[in-house]
């Protein structure tokens, strides 16, 4: 996909993917590519399920071995031509990974033996055989190790037998891999990017991946009209006008009653984890459906996690009969607890409104980092208290002694009072509204903590 006219290429560009050597893991379905990625990364990066086709998009992880760093790309399993609606897209993604890689781990299965699809893929890899390592996975014991020589027939060098699940042969694999990687590509150690993290979340099939592709100016993830195409949360780093930004595309979050087992379950967990990791969430809605019960569920989770948020009404190009003012009123009425959030109307299909997303997200992030001087805060709080008397229970009046901003991202305020049990939710909402009126904090929830004076931390 080429960038649309609304995207400023001078400001928005992917960070170079070759700051470290790249290693692509390729192979047919269900040979253990995701398990190997998780093993190399030392943590669970990719969803692992004993079902063909679980991984569809490219996933990456940075690996350090013997003080050398490289990035591993996990790919979707290569399928026989026409075997599913995702075949062309997955095979194209694998091709992109192969083109980008400094080394390729061609994974085959010791238990299944040599398969016709292995031979087909080997034929595609032979033109770049100098970058290919033939890796025989699932060699879980000495007997299965004996199956490795059979794969020499593929003409891609001597096979290396491993068990990604049990960790057998991984050290030898890494030693051999390092010898294959170009020495010039090993970078000087740098501090990991710690930029603004933006999670793109919402129900399945609202256009999250297409929005990501528009922001990137390239097809980094698969876009499909079939709900549930994206299953893992996928991180992509951008440089936007000097600001380091990490975009997290996620699987659509389904209602609990409609979550399947296995992959669906892990996808929902990964999506909620993506919200937890993010600074700002793009809550993507479908203009044709607006606010559903599931949208409210996702919005509520964002609110409970105290994350910044932008409401993105996508597919606006299809909403020919809708009035924007009426839609805005509807959204505000249904998302009353999120009135601080801005609303953007976009079409990932034609690029409308996409250019507004990144500047708005950065503004929300800056609001989350705002810190109010203690003296200014307490002066404002005293004025606010004088304008509206605090709650009381009988003759027992809630008294405020002191206020301070304890944290940023999210903005957190601690109020020391005589009796925190006297605080009523309506007065808390009043305090929050007054803080916003005086100091801003657009696009982010505020965390207000009330502590009885003398109470231990």
Secondary structure by P-SEA (a helix, b strand, c coil): ccccccccccccccccccccbbbbbbbcccccaaaaaaaaaccccccccccccccccbbbbbbbcccbbbbbbbbccccccccccaaaaaaaaaaaaaaacccccccccccccccaaaaaaaaaaccccccbbbbbcccccaaaaaaccccccccccbbbbbccccccaaaaaaaaaaaacccccccccccccccbbbbbcccccccaaaaaaaaaccccbbbbccccccccbbbbbbbcccbbbbbbbbccccccccccccaaaaaaaaaaaaaaacccccccccccccccaaaaaaaaaaaaabbbbbbbbccccccccccaaaaaaaaaaaacccccbbbbbbbccccccccccaaaaaaaaaaaaccccaaaaaaaaaaaaaaccccccccbbbbbccccccccccbbbbbbccccccccaaaaaaaaaaaaaccccccbbbbbbbbcccccc
